[in-house]
Amino acid sequence: QNNYEGPPSDFAMVIPVPVVLQKENVKTLDATSFAKIDAMAAPRLVEYWETDPCYVEPDVDYMEDNAIPSSAEPETGTMGGVTIEAQFKVGEYEIVILSAKDSTGLDTWLRTHKYNIPQGAEAVLRPYVEAGTKFFVAKVDAKKVKFEGNRLKLSPLRFHYDTKEFRLPIRLGLLNAKGHQDVIVHILAKGQRYEAAN
């Protein structure tokens, strides 16, 4: 879910992904999905009671008998070393999945196709291109955007893929920053814990 300021025609999102995504891997979400997660993750007011000073520890046999169970359990082709691997529309977004042989070619392709990317993008794209990463590129169709009052509201985008490592590539987003940027990440995972690595 992006907080974007500016005309919809200028919005473009480029996200490195490890595989070629297809239309069934991408959809828009209702913003209430994030409201629910924010509510679940919000700080809670709790009340603690002191232990009763007259409390007597029950017999061990009693505890074993009454133990509480644990709950732990399209358009195609190549131009300048850039290949369109997939192309489709989802909600108000026009999406292409690209692969590139070099970052200069990718930078040129994006500018030629009127993606409004900031200066200096080529150097940030380079390590992703050298690693063989694909690129999820979204542009807004201004005719399909929704308004809340007099403000334009972009739908959150959800995309999924299988990979051995979970990476959140955010360096490209820093190019548009006016200063410090906040990134809020919620990870919902069964039976494992995630920590920031770098």
C-alpha positions as CSV (number, residue, x, y, z in Angstrom):
1,Q,0.0,0.0,0.0
2,N,1.7,3.1,-1.2
3,N,1.2,6.7,0.0
4,Y,1.7,8.6,-3.2
5,E,1.4,12.3,-3.8
6,G,1.0,13.6,-7.4
7,P,-1.0,13.1,-10.5
8,P,-1.9,9.4,-11.3
9,S,-0.3,9.6,-14.7
10,D,3.1,10.1,-13.0
11,F,2.8,7.1,-10.7
12,A,5.0,4.1,-11.5
13,M,6.2,1.3,-9.3
14,V,9.1,-0.9,-10.1
15,I,9.7,-3.8,-7.7
16,P,12.4,-6.5,-8.3
17,V,11.0,-10.0,-8.0
18,P,12.7,-13.4,-8.4
19,V,10.3,-14.9,-10.8
20,V,8.0,-14.0,-13.7
21,L,4.6,-13.2,-12.2
22,Q,1.4,-14.0,-14.1
23,K,-2.0,-12.3,-13.7
24,E,-3.2,-14.9,-11.2
25,N,-0.3,-14.0,-8.9
26,V,-1.4,-10.3,-8.7
27,K,-4.6,-8.6,-7.4
28,T,-5.8,-5.5,-5.7
29,L,-6.9,-5.4,-2.1
30,D,-9.4,-3.3,-0.2
31,A,-7.7,-0.9,2.1
32,T,-9.6,-2.4,5.0
33,S,-7.1,-5.3,4.9
34,F,-4.5,-2.9,6.2
35,A,-6.8,-1.4,8.8
36,K,-7.4,-4.9,10.3
37,I,-3.6,-5.7,10.4
38,D,-2.9,-2.2,11.9
39,A,-5.5,-2.9,14.6
40,M,-4.1,-6.3,15.3
41,A,-0.5,-4.9,15.6
42,A,-1.4,-1.8,17.6
43,P,-0.2,-1.4,21.2
44,R,-2.6,-2.7,23.8
45,L,-3.5,-1.4,27.2
46,V,-3.2,-4.3,29.7
47,E,-3.9,-4.7,33.3
48,Y,-1.7,-6.8,35.7
49,W,-2.7,-8.1,39.1
50,E,-0.3,-8.8,41.9
51,T,-0.1,-12.4,43.1
52,D,-2.3,-13.2,46.1
53,P,0.1,-13.2,49.1
54,C,-2.1,-16.0,50.7
55,Y,-1.8,-18.2,47.5
56,V,-0.9,-21.8,48.2
57,E,0.8,-23.9,45.5
58,P,-1.4,-26.8,44.6
59,D,-0.2,-30.4,44.6
60,V,1.8,-31.5,41.6
61,D,-0.5,-34.4,40.9
62,Y,-3.4,-31.9,40.7
63,M,-1.6,-29.8,38.1
64,E,-0.8,-32.8,35.9
65,D,-4.4,-34.0,35.8
66,N,-5.7,-30.5,35.0
67,A,-2.9,-29.3,32.6
68,I,-3.9,-26.8,30.0
69,P,-3.0,-28.1,26.5
70,S,-0.4,-26.1,24.6
71,S,-1.5,-24.2,21.5
72,A,2.0,-23.8,20.1
73,E,1.2,-26.1,17.3
74,P,0.2,-9.7,-24.3
75,E,2.7,-7.4,-25.7
76,T,5.9,-9.3,-26.1
77,G,9.3,-8.7,-27.5
78,T,12.8,-7.5,-26.7
79,M,14.1,-3.9,-26.9
80,G,17.5,-2.8,-25.8
81,G,18.1,-6.0,-23.9
82,V,14.8,-5.7,-22.1
83,T,12.2,-8.5,-22.6
84,I,8.5,-8.2,-21.7
85,E,7.9,-11.6,-19.9
86,A,4.2,-10.9,-19.1
87,Q,1.7,-8.1,-19.5
88,F,-1.7,-7.7,-17.9
89,K,-4.1,-5.3,-16.2
90,V,-5.3,-5.6,-12.5
91,G,-7.7,-3.0,-11.1
92,E,-6.4,0.4,-12.1
93,Y,-2.9,-0.8,-12.8
94,E,-1.2,-1.7,-16.1
95,I,1.4,-4.3,-15.2
96,V,4.4,-5.6,-17.1
97,I,7.0,-8.1,-15.9
98,L,10.4,-7.4,-17.4
99,S,13.8,-9.0,-17.6
100,A,16.9,-7.1,-18.6
101,K,20.4,-7.9,-19.8
102,D,21.8,-4.6,-18.5
103,S,20.6,-1.8,-16.3
104,T,21.2,1.0,-18.8
105,G,18.8,-0.8,-21.3
106,L,16.2,-1.2,-18.5
107,D,16.5,2.5,-17.5
108,T,16.1,3.5,-21.2
109,W,13.2,1.1,-21.8
110,L,11.3,2.6,-18.8
111,R,11.9,6.2,-19.9
112,T,11.0,5.4,-23.5
113,H,7.7,3.8,-22.4
114,K,6.9,7.0,-20.3
115,Y,7.5,5.5,-16.9
116,N,8.3,8.5,-14.7
117,I,11.4,7.2,-12.9
118,P,13.8,9.5,-11.1
119,Q,17.4,10.3,-12.2
120,G,20.0,7.9,-10.8
121,A,17.7,4.9,-11.2
122,E,20.2,3.0,-13.4
123,A,22.8,2.6,-10.7
124,V,20.2,1.3,-8.2
125,L,18.8,-1.1,-10.9
126,R,22.3,-2.5,-11.7
127,P,22.7,-5.0,-8.8
128,Y,19.2,-6.4,-9.4
129,V,19.8,-6.8,-13.1
130,E,23.2,-8.5,-12.5
131,A,21.5,-10.9,-10.1
132,G,19.1,-12.0,-12.8
133,T,16.1,-10.5,-11.1
134,K,12.8,-9.8,-12.9
135,F,11.0,-6.5,-12.5
136,F,7.3,-6.0,-11.6
137,V,6.4,-2.7,-13.1
138,A,3.0,-1.1,-12.5
139,K,1.6,2.1,-14.0
140,V,-1.8,3.7,-13.2
141,D,-4.6,3.9,-15.8
142,A,-5.9,7.3,-14.9
143,K,-9.4,6.4,-16.3
144,K,-9.8,3.7,-13.7
145,V,-8.7,5.4,-10.5
146,K,-11.2,5.8,-7.6
147,F,-11.8,8.9,-5.5
148,E,-12.6,9.3,-1.9
149,G,-14.1,12.7,-1.6
150,N,-11.9,14.9,-3.8
151,R,-8.8,12.7,-3.2
152,L,-7.6,10.0,-5.5
153,K,-7.1,6.6,-3.8
154,L,-4.9,3.9,-5.2
155,S,-5.7,0.3,-4.4
156,P,-3.1,-1.7,-2.5
157,L,-1.5,-4.3,-4.7
158,R,-0.9,-7.9,-3.6
159,F,1.4,-10.2,-5.5
160,H,2.8,-13.6,-4.5
161,Y,5.5,-16.1,-5.5
162,D,7.5,-19.0,-4.1
163,T,11.1,-18.4,-3.1
164,K,13.5,-19.9,-0.6
165,E,14.5,-16.5,0.8
166,F,12.2,-13.6,1.8
167,R,13.6,-10.3,0.6
168,L,11.9,-6.9,0.5
169,P,13.8,-4.8,-2.1
170,I,13.2,-1.2,-1.1
171,R,16.3,0.6,-2.5
172,L,14.4,1.8,-5.6
173,G,11.7,3.5,-3.5
174,L,14.4,5.6,-1.8
175,L,15.0,7.4,-5.1
176,N,11.7,9.2,-4.7
177,A,12.1,10.1,-1.0
178,K,12.0,13.7,0.0
179,G,13.8,12.8,3.1
180,H,13.5,9.9,5.5
181,Q,10.9,7.2,4.6
182,D,9.0,5.0,6.9
183,V,8.5,1.3,5.9
184,I,6.1,-0.6,8.0
185,V,6.3,-4.4,7.5
186,H,3.9,-6.9,9.0
187,I,4.9,-10.6,8.6
188,L,2.2,-13.2,9.3
189,A,3.9,-16.6,9.3
190,K,3.1,-20.0,10.8
191,G,5.7,-21.6,13.1
192,Q,8.7,-19.4,12.3
193,R,10.1,-16.0,13.1
194,Y,11.6,-13.4,10.7
195,E,14.2,-10.8,11.6
196,A,15.8,-8.0,9.6
197,A,19.1,-9.2,8.1
198,N,20.6,-6.0,6.5
